[in-house]
Amino acid sequence: MSASPSRSPSPPSSLGRRQREPIENALSQGPKKRASYQDPLIGHGRHFGRTVHALCRIHAVINNGIIIEAELISGGSEQKLTFDQRFELLLFRHVLKLTSTMEDRIYGASEEELVHIADLLQKGASGARSDDTRSLKSVILDWIIAKGQSLTPPISRHMKTDRGFHHERTGELLCPTGKDWNDPVVRQKLNSGETLVRGDEWPVFIYENYLYDPEDPWTGAFRSTLLLNAFKHIFTSPSSVEKENKATRSGNARIHGMVSVTPASIAYVAVQVRFALSSSTTFSRTDRLSDSERFYSTVLATLHDPEELVETNQLLEWWNRQVFPGQQDQACRSSDPKTALARIKARRAALKLAQVNNS
């Protein structure tokens, strides 16, 4: 008796109940999804905001910078510029260096084009600030206590109402250096809002081990582990905070060729950490409660103050050793003239010199 032909299994009854329409071209890959386009200036604006100035009005910087440069070309002196004018000029020159064609593009642009350029850079700076604010909101809670311990009472990772001076730990870190958090009266007034903290009253968290020396306020300033963790989280990668960088994507520093820390990047991280610890829910330059703009501006002005140059340079050296140790080691290495590479280059130079002499 011949075998009956095999029958393919019946589809599950659940599939049979649904009415489906056949899809054409099932065996072809189909059209590619169109990639979303982002103007490169937005990316440059992100880096500008993090490393040059986070809260400036970029259109005003470009406009005023063009005016100041024109006055200097006409015979003006930089020595006669006010502090604000010199700083605006510094920012403007940073804008011109964002790309190899930026200077030609700005000086050849119409007013409408200048507004467009400034808007794209501003969009990038604002977007980076928002992204970093959102990113630090939760993770910062892991850095303000010893590993394996927990906050008492616990702090919400998604809401900020129980942070700031409403919590023992965040209040201790945010407490201005001129006030004693262990004083119950000071703590109660900060908690109730009776005492408002101005932006130029710097918090103790910026200091190494959170210890402030009123006799020498530069000692340990801007060298806290909390600031260092936040800097690595933003600029290198979140995993680099744990000493070992396991990131699969390039960090912000590498994307933009950043190999050294800038004064503005320290100020930027400080204002982000201050906001993350606070109970403020919206990062706004006009928020008088958090006074973030004044805090950022006073830190940045201090790190750019010529009279603080020695201390600032020492601070930057410390930061570069922590964040970009490879770059610092590379800069300190002297080339050995006996290496194979050095001898190859020396031989090639000698051959070229001989050709020139014989011609």
C-alpha positions as CSV (number, residue, x, y, z in Angstrom):
1,M,0.0,0.0,0.0
2,S,1.5,3.3,-1.0
3,A,2.3,5.9,1.6
4,S,-0.1,8.8,1.6
5,P,1.4,12.3,0.9
6,S,2.5,14.1,4.0
7,R,0.4,17.0,5.1
8,S,1.8,20.3,6.5
9,P,0.7,21.0,10.0
10,S,-2.4,23.1,10.4
11,P,-1.9,26.7,11.6
12,P,-2.8,27.4,15.2
13,S,-6.5,28.1,15.5
14,S,-5.8,31.5,17.0
15,L,-4.1,32.6,13.7
16,G,-7.0,31.3,11.7
17,R,-9.5,33.6,13.4
18,R,-7.7,36.7,12.3
19,Q,-8.2,38.1,8.8
20,R,-4.8,39.2,7.4
21,E,-4.0,40.9,4.2
22,P,-1.0,39.7,2.2
23,I,2.1,42.0,2.2
24,E,3.8,42.5,-1.1
25,N,7.5,42.1,-1.6
26,A,8.0,39.8,1.4
27,L,11.3,38.6,0.0
28,S,12.9,41.9,-0.6
29,Q,14.5,44.2,2.0
30,G,12.3,47.2,1.1
31,P,13.2,50.9,1.1
32,K,15.7,52.1,3.7
33,K,14.3,54.3,6.5
34,R,15.4,57.8,5.9
35,A,17.9,59.0,8.5
36,S,16.9,62.1,10.4
37,Y,19.2,65.0,9.6
38,Q,20.7,67.2,12.2
39,D,22.7,70.3,11.3
40,P,26.3,69.8,12.5
41,L,26.2,73.2,14.2
42,I,23.8,71.8,16.8
43,G,26.5,69.3,17.8
44,H,29.1,72.1,18.0
45,G,26.6,74.1,20.0
46,R,26.4,71.2,22.5
47,H,30.1,71.2,23.0
48,F,30.3,75.0,23.2
49,G,27.7,75.1,26.0
50,R,29.5,72.4,28.0
51,T,33.0,73.8,27.6
52,V,32.9,77.5,26.7
53,H,29.7,79.1,28.1
54,A,26.5,77.4,29.0
55,L,24.2,80.4,29.6
56,C,25.3,83.1,27.2
57,R,23.1,84.5,24.4
58,I,25.1,83.3,21.4
59,H,23.6,85.7,18.9
60,A,24.6,88.6,21.2
61,V,28.1,87.1,21.5
62,I,28.5,86.9,17.7
63,N,27.0,90.4,17.1
64,N,29.1,92.1,19.8
65,G,32.2,90.1,18.9
66,I,32.0,91.4,15.3
67,I,31.7,95.0,16.5
68,I,34.6,94.7,19.0
69,E,36.9,93.0,16.4
70,A,36.1,95.8,13.9
71,E,37.0,98.4,16.5
72,L,40.3,96.7,17.2
73,I,41.1,96.5,13.4
74,S,40.4,100.2,13.3
75,G,43.1,100.9,15.8
76,G,41.4,100.2,19.1
77,S,43.3,98.5,22.0
78,E,42.3,95.4,23.9
79,Q,43.7,96.9,27.0
80,K,41.0,99.6,26.9
81,L,38.2,97.0,26.7
82,T,36.1,96.4,29.8
83,F,36.1,93.0,31.5
84,D,32.7,92.1,29.9
85,Q,34.0,93.2,26.5
86,R,37.1,91.1,26.8
87,F,35.1,88.1,27.9
88,E,32.6,88.6,25.0
89,L,35.6,88.7,22.6
90,L,37.0,85.5,24.1
91,L,33.6,83.8,23.6
92,F,33.3,85.1,20.1
93,R,36.8,83.8,19.2
94,H,35.8,80.4,20.5
95,V,32.8,80.5,18.2
96,L,35.1,81.2,15.3
97,K,37.1,78.1,16.1
98,L,34.2,75.7,16.3
99,T,34.8,74.7,12.7
100,S,37.4,75.3,10.1
101,T,35.0,77.4,8.0
102,M,33.2,79.2,10.8
103,E,35.1,82.4,10.6
104,D,34.5,82.8,6.8
105,R,30.9,81.8,7.2
106,I,30.2,84.4,9.9
107,Y,32.0,87.3,8.3
108,G,30.3,86.5,5.0
109,A,26.9,86.0,6.4
110,S,23.9,88.3,6.1
111,E,22.1,89.3,9.3
112,E,19.5,86.6,8.7
113,E,22.1,84.0,8.3
114,L,23.9,85.1,11.5
115,V,20.6,84.6,13.4
116,H,20.2,81.1,11.9
117,I,23.8,80.2,12.9
118,A,23.3,81.5,16.4
119,D,19.9,79.7,16.7
120,L,21.5,76.3,15.8
121,L,24.3,76.8,18.2
122,Q,21.9,77.9,21.0
123,K,19.7,74.9,20.3
124,G,22.6,72.6,20.8
125,A,23.8,74.3,24.0
126,S,20.2,74.2,25.4
127,G,19.7,70.6,24.4
128,A,22.9,69.4,26.0
129,R,22.1,71.2,29.2
130,S,18.6,69.5,29.3
131,D,20.1,66.1,28.5
132,D,22.7,66.4,31.2
133,T,20.2,67.7,33.8
134,R,18.0,64.7,33.1
135,S,20.9,62.2,33.1
136,L,22.3,63.3,36.4
137,K,18.9,63.5,38.2
138,S,18.9,59.8,39.2
139,V,22.6,58.7,39.2
140,I,23.8,61.5,41.5
141,L,22.0,59.7,44.4
142,D,24.5,56.9,44.0
143,W,27.5,59.2,44.5
144,I,26.5,61.0,47.7
145,I,26.7,58.0,50.0
146,A,29.2,55.3,50.5
147,K,28.9,52.2,48.3
148,G,26.5,49.6,49.8
149,Q,24.8,52.2,52.1
150,S,21.3,53.7,51.6
151,L,19.9,57.1,52.2
152,T,17.7,57.6,55.2
153,P,15.0,58.6,54.5
154,P,15.2,57.5,50.9
155,I,15.1,60.0,48.1
156,S,13.0,59.6,45.0
157,R,14.9,59.1,41.8
158,H,12.1,60.7,39.7
159,M,10.9,63.6,41.9
160,K,13.0,66.3,43.5
161,T,10.7,67.7,46.2
162,D,12.5,65.7,48.9
163,R,16.0,67.0,47.9
164,G,17.7,70.3,48.7
165,F,17.5,71.5,52.2
166,H,14.6,69.2,52.9
167,H,16.9,66.2,53.2
168,E,19.8,65.7,55.7
169,R,22.4,64.5,53.1
170,T,21.6,66.8,50.1
171,G,21.2,69.8,52.5
172,E,24.6,69.1,54.1
173,L,26.2,69.1,50.6
174,L,24.4,72.2,49.5
175,C,25.0,74.2,52.6
176,P,27.0,77.3,51.9
177,T,30.6,77.3,53.2
178,G,29.8,80.3,55.4
179,K,27.1,78.5,57.3
180,D,27.1,75.5,59.8
181,W,24.7,72.8,58.7
182,N,25.1,71.2,62.2
183,D,23.5,74.3,63.7
184,P,19.7,73.4,64.1
185,V,18.7,77.1,63.7
186,V,20.7,77.4,60.4
187,R,19.2,74.1,59.2
188,Q,15.7,75.1,60.0
189,K,15.9,78.4,58.3
190,L,17.4,76.8,55.1
191,N,14.7,74.1,55.2
192,S,11.8,76.6,55.6
193,G,13.2,79.0,53.0
194,E,13.5,81.8,55.5
195,T,17.2,81.9,54.5
196,L,17.6,82.1,50.8
197,V,21.0,81.1,49.4
198,R,22.5,83.3,46.7
199,G,24.4,81.9,43.8
200,D,27.6,83.5,45.0
201,E,27.4,81.5,48.2
202,W,29.2,78.4,47.1
203,P,28.2,75.1,48.5
204,V,30.5,72.8,50.5
205,F,30.2,70.0,47.9
206,I,32.7,71.7,45.6
207,Y,35.5,70.9,48.1
208,E,37.6,67.9,48.3
209,N,36.2,65.6,51.1
210,Y,33.6,68.4,51.5
211,L,36.0,70.2,53.8
212,Y,36.2,74.0,53.5
213,D,39.2,75.9,55.0
214,P,38.2,79.6,55.6
215,E,41.8,80.5,56.0
216,D,42.7,79.2,52.6
217,P,39.5,78.9,50.5
218,W,41.4,77.6,47.4
219,T,42.5,74.4,49.3
220,G,40.5,71.6,47.8
221,A,38.2,73.9,45.8
222,F,36.5,72.2,42.8
223,R,38.3,68.9,43.6
224,S,35.5,66.8,45.1
225,T,34.8,63.3,44.1
226,L,31.2,64.3,43.4
227,L,32.3,66.9,40.8
228,L,34.8,64.4,39.3
229,N,32.1,61.7,38.9
230,A,29.7,64.1,37.3
231,F,32.4,65.4,34.9
232,K,33.3,61.8,33.8
233,H,29.6,60.9,33.5
234,I,29.0,63.9,31.1
235,F,32.3,64.1,29.1
236,T,33.8,60.6,28.9
237,S,31.1,58.0,29.7
238,P,28.9,57.0,32.5
239,S,30.9,53.8,32.9
240,S,34.1,55.7,33.3
241,V,32.9,56.9,36.7
242,E,33.7,53.3,38.0
243,K,37.3,53.7,36.9
244,E,36.9,51.3,34.0
245,N,35.4,52.7,30.8
246,K,33.1,50.1,29.3
247,A,31.4,52.4,26.9
248,T,30.7,51.1,23.4
249,R,30.1,54.6,22.0
250,S,32.5,57.6,22.0
251,G,32.0,60.0,24.8
252,N,31.3,63.7,24.3
253,A,35.0,64.6,24.9
254,R,36.3,62.2,22.2
255,I,33.6,63.2,19.7
256,H,34.8,66.8,19.8
257,G,38.5,66.1,20.2
258,M,38.6,67.4,23.8
259,V,41.9,66.4,25.4
260,S,42.0,68.9,28.3
261,V,39.6,70.4,30.9
262,T,38.5,74.0,30.5
263,P,37.4,76.4,33.3
264,A,33.9,76.5,31.8
265,S,33.6,72.8,31.8
266,I,34.3,72.7,35.6
267,A,31.8,75.5,36.1
268,Y,29.2,73.7,34.0
269,V,29.6,70.4,35.9
270,A,29.4,72.4,39.2
271,V,26.1,74.1,38.3
272,Q,24.6,70.7,37.1
273,V,25.5,69.0,40.3
274,R,24.2,71.9,42.4
275,F,20.9,71.7,40.5
276,A,20.7,67.9,40.7
277,L,21.0,68.1,44.5
278,S,18.5,70.9,44.9
279,S,14.7,70.6,45.1
280,S,14.2,72.9,42.1
281,T,12.3,71.1,39.3
282,T,13.2,73.3,36.3
283,F,16.6,74.5,35.3
284,S,16.0,78.2,34.5
285,R,18.5,81.0,34.3
286,T,15.8,83.3,35.7
287,D,15.0,81.1,38.7
288,R,15.7,83.3,41.7
289,L,15.2,80.4,44.1
290,S,18.1,78.3,42.8
291,D,20.0,81.3,41.4
292,S,21.8,79.0,39.0
293,E,23.0,81.7,36.6
294,R,24.7,83.7,39.3
295,F,26.4,80.6,40.7
296,Y,27.7,79.6,37.2
297,S,28.8,83.1,36.4
298,T,30.7,83.6,39.7
299,V,32.5,80.3,39.3
300,L,33.4,81.0,35.7
301,A,34.5,84.6,36.5
302,T,36.8,83.3,39.3
303,L,38.4,80.7,37.1
304,H,39.0,83.3,34.4
305,D,40.2,86.0,36.8
306,P,43.9,86.9,35.9
307,E,44.6,87.4,39.5
308,E,43.7,83.8,40.2
309,L,45.7,82.5,37.3
310,V,48.2,80.5,39.4
311,E,45.5,78.7,41.4
312,T,43.4,78.1,38.3
313,N,46.3,76.6,36.4
314,Q,47.1,74.3,39.3
315,L,43.4,73.3,39.4
316,L,43.4,72.5,35.6
317,E,46.5,70.4,35.9
318,W,44.8,68.4,38.7
319,W,41.7,67.9,36.6
320,N,43.7,66.9,33.5
321,R,45.5,64.2,35.5
322,Q,42.2,62.8,36.7
323,V,40.3,62.9,33.4
324,F,42.8,62.8,30.6
325,P,45.9,61.1,32.2
326,G,47.0,59.5,28.9
327,Q,47.2,63.0,27.2
328,Q,49.2,64.3,30.1
329,D,51.6,61.4,30.0
330,Q,52.0,61.8,26.3
331,A,52.8,65.5,26.7
332,C,55.5,64.7,29.3
333,R,57.2,62.0,27.3
334,S,60.4,63.1,25.5
335,S,61.3,61.4,22.2
336,D,64.3,59.1,22.2
337,P,66.6,59.9,19.3
338,K,67.8,56.2,19.3
339,T,64.5,54.6,18.5
340,A,63.9,53.1,15.0
341,L,61.3,55.7,14.2
342,A,63.6,58.6,15.1
343,R,66.4,57.1,13.1
344,I,64.2,56.6,10.0
345,K,63.1,60.3,10.2
346,A,66.7,61.5,10.7
347,R,67.8,59.4,7.7
348,R,65.1,60.8,5.5
349,A,65.9,64.4,6.6
350,A,69.6,63.7,5.8
351,L,68.8,62.4,2.3
352,K,66.6,65.4,1.6
353,L,69.4,67.8,2.7
354,A,71.9,66.0,0.5
355,Q,69.6,66.3,-2.5
356,V,69.3,70.0,-1.9
357,N,73.0,70.5,-1.6
358,N,73.7,68.5,-4.8
359,S,71.1,70.3,-6.8
